[in-house]
Amino acid sequence: MGKSKIFIVEDDVFYSKLIHHKISMDPDFDVQVFNSGQELIDNLHENPQVISLDHTLPDYVGLDLLPIILQKCPNCQVIVLSAQNDVPTALKLMKAGAYDYLIKDNEAVEKLWLLVHKANERSVLEDEINVLSNEISTKYNFKDYIVGNSESMQSVFELLKKTSQTKINVIISGETGTGKELVAKAIHYNSTRMKKPFVSINVAAIPKELIESELFGYEKGAFTGADKSKPGKFEEADKGTLFLDEIGEMDLNSQSKLLRVLQEREVTRLGSNKNVPVDVRLLVATHKDLYQEVKEGRFREDLFYRLLGLQIILPPLRERVSDIILLSNVFIKEFCKENQIALKTLSKEAQQKLNSYMFPGNVRQLKSVVEISVVMSDGSIIGPDDIIFNESEKLENLFVEEKTLDQYNSMIVKYYLNKHNNNVLKVAETLNVGKSTIYRMLKERKV
């Protein structure tokens, strides 16, 4: 990291030399001196970390100059120096965004030395946070982060754009492994809350006896083992986003307490009577039909309508077959890069094998299969033998949705053609059908 730029704005030549000498004692500081407000303005493009600003200059006073500085350099920390102990002016400056207000007394230079260091640390930290936020925003760009060219995914992208423009609640639905948490992160990091926390919790993974303490926190001594106070997920996500995965698994008692928090916008830790205000955008996900859960009495109707906002339904991978190879190539590239492996590619036969599989575990399973294939392949080409599925699944994964008999026949024949490397005689023998049947299906493009 380079030196921090420290600007000194002071029309008293002797005093400016005194400050410059002191601040320049730190070798990590690049110190520049200006004698007027206009000189400073002309050089703000250099983005200083800290400015020591004399309140009374020949052409500006601090109250007029401060807004100009902060508009051009939002992360710059401005320390205002004045010969007058003017409390009302000091309060106005602090309210307008000054880092601190310092009286020019005998100890002012020493105090300024300490303040410049503290202000610089703050400025550098804010710069790092902004850089990180921008990187995250780019990383979670909808179409770069959530991959898919299929028609069903284009509809999802359109809904995601709408979520970033509002504060509306979002219910993300889809089978296990379709990427519900990825969508929640993309929503958060493309919203106005992107610089604030994203907190995720899987409701199904927490025993119902502990869900309240996890969500709302607890005080020391609230229960056996609570040897210190701990904030809950709502407090951790304050000003940011809280993602509750598998909300449909929450018991009715916890649902009632969650509803109260959403209505009152405050939480009460276990063992405390103090209400803590929280400002949280709530995103929830489920693989269940919440409306059906309401009808069957397993989910509170009032909570359902409180959560109900924009619903994003993620399609299972079997309904977006055209995305399988696209996703596979992304996973291969990521895995090779992370493990410092030369980039590998899928052979045509390997692609056909992937496209013929139903992936009951959806995108999550595809990623696992592809990563294993990279490890299993010896050369730069991933062949069909490197693609390994869970043998316990075999044909049962073909029957996860209703199809006609002809459609199932085509799927079964396609499965065995891939398994036996398009050996028609072997497939006909395995299925106990004439080879002419297989050839006819190939000719009619049914497989």
C-alpha atoms as one frame of an Amber mdcrd trajectory, in Angstrom:
protein
   0.000   0.000   0.000   1.292   3.520  -0.880   1.619   6.528   1.363  -1.481
   8.255   2.703  -2.027  11.774   1.381  -2.410  14.379   4.129  -3.416  17.895
   3.077  -2.800  20.917   5.301  -4.837  24.023   4.483  -3.480  26.995   6.442
  -2.871  30.641   5.445  -0.553  31.290   8.417   2.840  30.404   6.895   4.584
  29.821  10.234   1.793  27.640  11.586   1.546  25.628   8.354   5.304  24.908
   8.491   4.925  23.818  12.115   2.133  21.357  11.238   3.927  20.141   8.119
   7.097  19.404  10.097   5.199  17.426  12.726   2.989  15.372  10.393   5.898
  14.646   8.009   7.674  12.832  10.837   5.586   9.801   9.879   7.258   8.243
   6.794   3.927   6.737   5.697   2.434  10.191   5.116   2.740  12.283   1.951
   2.060  15.809   3.284   1.102  18.765   1.084   0.369  22.344   2.161  -2.148
  24.790   0.607  -2.704  28.439   1.527  -6.275  28.900   0.337  -9.553  27.078
  -0.113  -9.394  27.338  -3.895  -5.930  25.764  -3.961  -7.340  22.854  -2.001
 -10.340  22.465  -4.324  -8.047  22.422  -7.355  -6.135  19.476  -5.889  -8.951
  17.350  -4.442  -8.687  15.047  -7.460  -5.678  13.522  -5.682  -8.115  12.048
  -3.119  -6.384  12.802   0.189  -7.133  10.581   3.167  -7.046  13.419   5.738
  -7.299  17.221   5.545  -6.252  19.585   8.314  -8.424  22.597   7.530  -8.080
  26.097   8.981 -11.631  27.304   9.546 -10.934  30.904   8.526  -9.186  31.241
   5.150  -8.864  34.322   2.894 -11.460  32.973   0.436 -13.511  30.410   2.389
 -14.699  29.515   5.863 -14.789  25.892   6.949 -18.596  25.612   6.945 -18.694
  26.573   3.260 -15.670  24.531   2.212 -16.545  21.298   4.035 -19.511  20.300
   1.780 -17.363  20.844  -1.321 -14.622  18.610   0.098 -16.989  15.797   1.075
 -18.790  15.914  -2.257 -15.537  15.397  -4.147 -13.889  13.089  -1.582 -16.631
  11.287   0.395 -14.176   9.175   2.422 -11.815  12.030   3.280 -11.584  12.829
   7.001 -11.561  16.583   7.677 -10.140  17.980  10.925 -11.083  21.647  11.348
  -8.741  23.972  13.268  -9.898  27.296  14.639  -8.467  30.042  16.836 -11.928
  30.470  18.396 -13.597  28.173  20.889 -16.917  28.520  19.065 -19.146  25.667
  20.274 -22.145  26.364  17.946 -19.817  26.435  14.908 -18.069  23.278  16.077
 -21.425  21.481  16.372 -22.456  22.619  12.887 -19.166  21.382  11.434 -19.466
  18.000  13.136 -23.044  17.661  11.951 -21.933  18.542   8.409 -19.434  15.661
   8.432 -16.183  16.936   9.953 -14.086  14.280  11.668 -13.172  16.601  14.566
 -12.860  20.232  15.650  -9.621  21.445  17.248  -8.775  24.706  19.020  -5.419
  26.273  18.129  -3.806  26.250  21.536  -0.314  25.295  22.724  -1.090  21.564
  22.458  -2.951  21.720  19.157  -0.127  20.356  16.987   0.396  17.347  19.270
  -3.360  16.702  19.347  -3.497  17.055  15.569  -0.725  14.454  15.204  -2.854
  11.891  17.068  -6.068  12.857  15.287  -4.479  12.593  11.838  -3.395   9.018
  12.569  -6.831   8.004  13.817  -8.575   9.761  10.943  -6.250   8.128   8.418
  -7.039   4.660   9.790 -10.727   5.404   9.405 -10.324   6.709   5.860  -8.263
   3.698   4.751 -10.817   1.337   6.296 -13.704   3.041   4.511 -11.799   2.860
   1.214 -11.213  -0.862   1.729 -14.892  -1.407   2.543 -15.939   0.429  -0.617
 -13.527  -1.578  -2.769 -14.764  -4.822  -1.213 -18.395  -3.800  -1.695 -17.775
  -3.014  -5.352 -16.014  -6.352  -5.832 -18.898  -8.177  -4.171 -21.443  -6.312
  -6.257 -19.569  -7.349  -9.409 -19.231 -10.918  -8.160 -22.957 -11.147  -7.509
 -24.013  -9.534 -10.760 -27.193 -11.450 -11.542 -26.285 -12.926 -14.929 -22.630
 -13.521 -14.092 -23.241 -15.120 -10.707 -26.435 -17.054 -11.463 -25.785 -18.786
 -14.755 -28.467 -19.682 -17.259 -29.633 -18.954 -20.782 -32.840 -20.992 -20.627
 -36.204 -19.260 -20.910 -37.116 -20.155 -17.333 -33.941 -18.520 -16.000 -34.502
 -15.377 -18.060 -37.785 -14.970 -16.193 -35.911 -15.334 -12.900 -33.435 -12.617
 -13.941 -36.283 -10.219 -14.684 -37.709 -10.750 -11.193 -34.272 -10.298  -9.638
 -33.923  -6.887 -11.283 -37.215  -5.835  -9.712 -36.113  -6.928  -6.240 -33.036
  -4.681  -6.362 -35.197  -1.619  -6.968 -37.485  -2.120  -3.952 -37.510  -3.252
  -0.327 -40.249  -5.805  -0.945 -40.166  -9.125   0.906 -39.100 -12.034  -1.256
 -40.007 -15.724  -1.010 -37.570 -17.924  -2.930 -39.041 -21.311  -3.784 -37.456
 -24.324  -5.394 -36.257 -27.858  -4.900 -33.193 -28.605  -2.813 -30.015 -27.706
  -4.658 -31.510 -25.154  -7.060 -29.471 -22.287  -5.578 -31.878 -20.443  -3.281
 -29.129 -18.966  -1.080 -27.188 -17.810  -4.146 -30.273 -15.899  -5.266 -30.679
 -14.374  -1.796 -27.057 -13.158  -1.844 -27.496 -11.728  -5.332 -30.567  -9.795
  -4.164 -28.710  -8.394  -1.151 -25.523  -7.410  -2.988 -27.480  -5.624  -5.697
 -29.642  -3.652  -3.240 -29.110  -0.427  -1.300 -28.131  -2.602   1.695 -25.131
  -4.136  -0.084 -22.585  -2.538   2.286 -24.381  -3.899   5.333 -24.391  -7.484
   6.668 -25.888 -10.469   4.870 -26.769 -13.045   7.530 -27.987 -16.523   6.632
 -29.546 -19.198   8.819 -30.949 -22.613   7.880 -34.027 -23.088  10.030 -34.153
 -26.834   9.323 -30.657 -27.321  10.745 -31.490 -25.841  14.168 -33.485 -27.709
  16.857 -36.773 -25.943  17.605 -35.643 -25.459  21.235 -32.726 -23.293  20.039
 -34.256 -21.356  17.159 -35.464 -18.489  19.372 -32.047 -17.887  20.943 -30.396
 -18.075  17.503 -32.743 -15.543  15.956 -33.266 -13.139  18.867 -30.179 -13.649
  21.053 -29.859 -14.145  24.793 -28.424 -12.554  27.915 -25.871 -14.073  30.264
 -27.577 -16.547  32.600 -30.734 -16.819  30.470 -30.353 -20.616  30.507 -27.854
 -23.267  31.515 -24.678 -22.763  29.525 -25.346 -19.095  28.692 -22.105 -17.847
  30.250 -22.138 -14.627  28.224 -24.588 -12.478  26.279 -24.966 -13.066  22.578
 -26.833 -11.072  19.917 -29.187 -12.996  17.655 -29.250 -13.126  13.870 -31.679
 -10.196  13.681 -29.261  -7.919  15.539 -26.329  -9.184  13.450 -28.252  -8.318
  10.280 -29.297  -4.830  11.430 -29.411  -2.407   8.464 -28.728  -5.404   6.212
 -30.462  -8.586   5.080 -31.488 -11.704   6.991 -32.012 -14.862   4.934 -34.106
 -17.604   6.537 -33.649 -20.795   4.541 -36.268 -23.563   4.844 -38.729 -21.277
   6.633 -41.379 -23.964   6.175 -39.619 -26.091   8.811 -40.180 -23.524  11.591
 -42.546 -24.683  14.349 -45.735 -22.732  15.086 -44.477 -21.277  18.391 -41.363
 -19.826  16.740 -43.508 -18.562  13.846 -45.580 -16.565  16.355 -42.470 -14.906
  17.823 -41.071 -14.179  14.362 -44.349 -12.495  13.414 -44.134 -10.216  16.457
 -40.602  -9.142  15.549 -41.657  -8.360  11.981 -44.608  -6.308  13.213 -42.815
  -4.417  15.973 -39.418  -4.169  14.235 -37.678  -4.958  17.509 -36.326  -8.034
  19.275 -36.122  -9.039  22.906 -33.250 -11.275  23.880 -33.945 -14.321  26.050
 -33.488 -13.321  29.680 -34.037  -9.614  28.989 -36.927  -7.175  29.114 -35.198
  -4.651  26.875 -36.510  -4.193  23.345 -33.804  -3.718  20.700 -34.894  -1.937
  17.478 -33.820  -3.705  14.267 -33.946  -2.645  10.636 -33.752  -5.831   8.588
 -34.817  -6.839   5.103 -36.102 -10.398   5.336 -35.636 -12.937   2.547 -37.001
 -16.446   3.031 -36.686 -19.675   1.091 -38.503 -22.980   1.108 -38.876 -26.141
  -0.941 -42.430 -26.478   0.376 -45.688 -24.957  -0.868 -46.310 -22.483   1.974
 -49.903 -21.868   0.872 -50.593 -25.594   1.184 -48.830 -25.594   4.560 -51.205
 -22.826   5.696 -54.263 -24.779   4.558 -53.075 -27.834   6.465 -52.414 -25.825
   9.641 -48.628 -26.174   9.718 -47.857 -22.547   8.895 -49.464 -19.430  10.355
 -51.689 -17.628   7.886 -50.898 -14.178   9.334 -47.141 -14.841   9.045 -47.591
 -16.152   5.504 -49.253 -12.927   4.389 -46.675 -10.880   6.308 -43.914 -12.616
   4.363 -45.761 -12.652   1.079 -44.198 -10.330  -1.436 -42.438 -11.110  -4.657
 -42.114 -14.848  -5.215 -39.172 -16.210  -7.188 -39.561 -19.844  -8.220 -36.284
 -21.482  -9.221 -36.783 -24.172 -11.850 -35.247 -27.615 -11.279 -32.293 -28.453
 -13.496 -34.313 -31.063 -15.428 -36.482 -28.204 -16.712 -33.476 -26.211 -17.931
 -31.444 -28.876 -19.692 -29.990 -26.283 -22.066 -28.131 -24.786 -19.087 -26.377
 -28.001 -18.001 -23.281 -27.657 -20.190 -23.129 -23.907 -19.620 -23.114 -24.473
 -15.848 -20.666 -27.370 -16.180 -18.133 -25.222 -18.017 -18.399 -22.535 -15.320
 -17.830 -25.104 -12.557 -14.879 -26.650 -14.403 -13.229 -23.246 -14.855 -13.747
 -22.311 -11.187 -12.517 -25.673  -9.874  -9.419 -25.710 -12.087  -8.535 -22.153
 -11.061  -9.031 -22.803  -7.335  -6.943 -25.975  -7.444  -4.312 -24.670  -9.886
  -5.176 -27.323 -12.466  -4.785 -26.762 -16.215  -8.186 -25.988 -17.711 -10.070
 -29.066 -18.893 -12.937 -29.409 -21.346 -15.856 -31.785 -21.739 -15.830 -34.178
 -24.672 -18.946 -34.393 -26.833 -19.756 -37.777 -25.305 -19.358 -36.412 -21.765
 -21.704 -33.552 -22.618 -24.261 -36.026 -23.940 -23.997 -38.060 -20.753 -24.555
 -34.986 -18.585 -27.498 -33.829 -20.687 -29.187 -37.222 -20.413 -29.135 -37.285
 -16.598 -32.055 -35.917 -14.551 -30.032 -34.476 -11.616 -32.480 -34.947  -8.731
 -30.001 -32.936  -6.634 -30.180 -30.100  -9.173 -27.347 -27.561  -9.618 -25.662
 -28.578  -6.378 -25.381 -32.173  -7.605 -24.177 -31.067 -11.035 -21.374 -29.065
  -9.444 -20.292 -32.052  -7.368 -20.366 -34.406 -10.379 -18.377 -31.980 -12.524
 -15.720 -31.380  -9.866 -15.240 -35.126  -9.426 -14.942 -35.516 -13.201 -12.099
 -32.970 -13.257 -10.230 -35.007 -10.643 -10.949 -38.341 -12.354  -9.856 -37.294
 -15.843  -6.180 -37.932 -16.655  -5.764 -35.581 -19.587  -7.148 -32.231 -20.665
 -10.388 -33.784 -21.946 -13.123 -35.039 -19.627 -14.618 -38.181 -21.122 -17.902
 -39.984 -20.389 -16.164 -42.490 -18.092 -15.037 -39.579 -15.900 -18.669 -38.586
 -15.292 -19.792 -40.545 -12.233 -23.317 -40.415 -10.856 -24.596 -41.945  -7.650
 -25.182 -45.585  -8.593 -28.008 -45.889  -6.063 -30.045 -43.476  -8.148 -29.779
 -45.237 -11.529 -33.142 -45.163 -13.275 -35.283 -43.958 -10.378 -34.206 -40.368
 -11.063 -36.030 -40.642 -14.389 -39.380 -40.792 -12.644 -39.343 -37.548 -10.672
 -41.986 -36.022 -12.932 -44.985 -37.239 -14.940 -44.377 -38.044 -18.617 -46.030
 -40.082 -21.357 -44.993 -43.683 -21.973 -43.285 -42.673 -25.239 -41.304 -39.989
 -23.425 -40.163 -42.437 -20.747 -39.234 -44.992 -23.425 -37.057 -42.366 -25.116
 -35.405 -41.414 -21.820 -34.650 -45.043 -20.960 -33.156 -45.789 -24.366 -31.099
 -42.576 -24.244 -29.834 -43.555 -20.786 -28.574 -46.953 -21.969 -27.124 -45.564
 -25.196 -24.973 -43.248 -23.098 -24.109 -46.015 -20.662 -22.986 -48.381 -23.452
 -21.301 -45.728 -25.625 -24.007 -45.837 -28.330 -23.634 -49.613 -28.842 -27.088
 -50.281 -30.322 -26.730 -54.077 -30.181 -25.803 -53.938 -26.487 -28.726 -51.634
 -25.679 -31.178 -53.819 -27.609 -29.901 -56.852 -25.714 -30.117 -55.113 -22.346
 -33.669 -53.861 -22.920 -34.766 -57.049 -24.689 -35.990 -55.202 -27.771 -35.120
 -55.498 -31.443 -32.205 -53.430 -32.674 -34.500 -52.073 -35.408 -36.543 -50.395
 -32.669 -33.476 -48.550 -31.436 -32.451 -47.561 -34.982 -35.981 -46.298 -35.679
 -35.951 -44.139 -32.555 -32.576 -42.719 -33.567 -33.838 -41.994 -37.080 -36.942
 -40.250 -35.724 -34.742 -38.267 -33.291 -36.592 -39.608 -30.290 -33.297 -40.291
 -28.521
